[in-house]
Amino acid sequence: MRMPWRTRVGIGLLLAVLAAGCTRTPPPPPPTPSPPVSGLRTQRPYQINGIWYYPLPSAEGYVEEGTASWYGSDFHGRPTACGERYDMFAMTAAHKTLPLGTYVKVTNLENHRSTILRINDRGPFVAGRIIDLSCRGAQELDSYRKGTARVRVEAVQYASEEKLGTNTYWRVDPVPSFRYGQFTIQIGAFREQPNALKLKDRMSRHFDGAQIVQAYEKGCILHRVQVGMYRDLLLARKELDSLRIHGFSDAFIVAVEGQ
């Protein structure tokens, strides 16, 4: 018994489709997504002089505006707060509270020139100044001849570019903590030790941690009077505001190393 022609044609078409499906190369499976890698960020940092820098998130970042000065040959070759020798021709700077090793973007607000510097020292211990640039840093910002400049200091993270297959990532250093550490408040600096002792004795009635720290500066010894010891920068700033209200307008916070 012969099948109706419509049935024969239908079976033939079905076999042709099945044959074509058997000979066609199956599509490749979708690529497996790369697993997340610890310490890598996908947001784009920026590059200056061949080095990558990753801006800190605004909630964790440090931004400050104020006066920048610079220091040069008087300190060249001397140990910095982090132990390395100060090089006036290196891209470094001194700051009173930022963690040593922090990278900062410093912008001269007078001419809008900017550069990246690494904090490796403490200072400047002068009221009204927020950062001490190396000689090279001051030249980059074109503040070398003037001596000081109004600047913005922004903390950034150092980042190195890495490749994983066809993907580009940036490995960044851990976010340094700006809030927690060991801080004290400097309320005065004297060339004459009796004047420093008099202020220390007076402030010892109100602060348990009143002390005198001696430092060598420009050929003479300075006696710096410091009060209080705080592990939270916010608490130190609250006390600083109180001291300024009570007559110590030039007081400022200092980070204590080795704590």
Backbone hydrogen bonds, N-H to C=O, Kabsch-Sander energy under -0.5 kcal/mol:
donor,donor_aa,acceptor,acceptor_aa,energy
8,R,4,P,-2.1
9,V,5,W,-2.7
10,G,6,R,-2.1
11,I,7,T,-2.4
12,G,8,R,-2.2
13,L,9,V,-2.5
14,L,10,G,-2.0
15,L,11,I,-2.3
16,A,12,G,-2.2
17,V,13,L,-2.3
18,L,14,L,-2.3
19,A,15,L,-2.4
20,A,16,A,-2.5
21,G,17,V,-2.2
22,C,18,L,-1.7
23,T,19,A,-1.6
24,R,20,A,-1.3
40,L,37,V,-1.6
41,R,170,W,-1.9
46,Y,53,Y,-2.4
48,I,51,I,-2.4
51,I,48,I,-1.7
52,W,159,A,-0.6
53,Y,46,Y,-2.8
54,Y,157,Q,-4.4
56,L,155,A,-0.9
60,E,57,P,-1.4
61,G,57,P,-1.3
64,E,153,V,-2.0
66,G,151,V,-2.1
67,T,128,G,-0.9
68,A,149,A,-3.0
69,S,131,I,-2.2
71,Y,133,L,-2.1
75,F,72,G,-1.8
76,H,72,G,-0.8
77,G,86,Y,-3.1
78,R,75,F,-2.2
80,T,84,E,-2.8
82,C,120,N,-1.5
83,G,80,T,-1.5
86,Y,78,R,-3.2
88,M,86,Y,-0.5
90,A,87,D,-2.0
92,T,90,A,-1.6
93,A,118,R,-1.8
94,A,132,D,-2.8
95,H,121,D,-2.2
101,G,119,I,-3.7
102,T,99,P,-1.9
103,Y,156,V,-0.8
104,V,117,L,-3.0
105,K,154,E,-3.4
106,V,104,V,-0.6
106,V,115,T,-2.6
107,T,105,K,-0.5
107,T,152,R,-2.4
108,N,113,R,-3.4
109,L,107,T,-0.8
109,L,150,R,-2.3
110,E,150,R,-0.6
111,N,108,N,-0.8
112,H,108,N,-2.8
115,T,106,V,-1.8
117,L,104,V,-2.6
118,R,91,M,-1.8
119,I,102,T,-3.1
120,N,93,A,-2.0
120,N,118,R,-0.6
121,D,93,A,-1.0
126,V,124,P,-1.3
129,R,126,V,-1.7
130,I,67,T,-2.5
131,I,67,T,-1.0
132,D,94,A,-2.4
133,L,69,S,-3.4
133,L,131,I,-0.6
134,S,92,T,-1.7
135,C,71,Y,-0.5
136,R,88,M,-2.1
138,A,134,S,-2.4
139,Q,135,C,-1.9
140,E,136,R,-2.2
141,L,137,G,-1.6
142,D,139,Q,-0.8
143,S,138,A,-2.8
144,Y,138,A,-0.9
147,G,143,S,-2.2
149,A,68,A,-1.6
151,V,66,G,-3.3
151,V,149,A,-0.6
152,R,107,T,-2.0
153,V,64,E,-3.4
154,E,105,K,-2.1
154,E,152,R,-0.5
155,A,62,Y,-2.4
156,V,103,Y,-2.9
157,Q,54,Y,-3.2
159,A,52,W,-2.1
160,S,171,R,-2.5
162,E,169,Y,-2.7
164,L,167,N,-2.6
167,N,164,L,-2.0
169,Y,162,E,-2.9
170,W,41,R,-1.6
171,R,160,S,-2.8
172,V,39,G,-1.7
172,V,170,W,-0.6
173,D,158,Y,-1.6
178,F,176,P,-0.6
181,G,231,R,-1.8
183,F,230,Y,-3.1
184,T,254,V,-2.5
185,I,227,V,-2.0
186,Q,252,F,-2.7
187,I,185,I,-0.5
187,I,225,V,-2.5
188,G,225,V,-1.1
190,F,223,H,-2.2
193,Q,191,R,-0.6
195,N,192,E,-0.6
196,A,192,E,-1.2
197,L,193,Q,-2.5
198,K,194,P,-2.2
199,L,195,N,-1.8
200,K,196,A,-2.5
201,D,197,L,-2.6
202,R,198,K,-1.8
203,M,199,L,-2.4
204,S,200,K,-1.6
205,R,202,R,-0.9
206,H,203,M,-1.5
207,F,203,M,-1.9
210,A,207,F,-0.8
211,Q,226,Q,-2.7
213,V,224,R,-2.9
215,A,222,L,-2.2
217,E,215,A,-0.5
217,E,220,C,-3.1
220,C,217,E,-1.3
222,L,215,A,-3.5
223,H,190,F,-3.2
224,R,213,V,-2.9
224,R,222,L,-0.7
225,V,188,G,-2.9
226,Q,211,Q,-2.6
226,Q,224,R,-0.6
227,V,185,I,-2.7
230,Y,183,F,-3.0
233,L,179,R,-3.0
236,A,232,D,-1.8
237,R,233,L,-2.4
238,K,234,L,-1.9
239,E,235,L,-2.1
240,L,236,A,-2.3
241,D,237,R,-2.2
242,S,238,K,-1.5
243,L,239,E,-2.4
244,R,240,L,-2.3
245,I,241,D,-1.8
246,H,242,S,-1.5
247,G,244,R,-1.3
248,F,243,L,-2.5
249,S,247,G,-1.2
251,A,248,F,-1.6
252,F,186,Q,-1.8
254,V,184,T,-3.2
255,A,96,K,-2.7
256,V,182,Q,-3.3
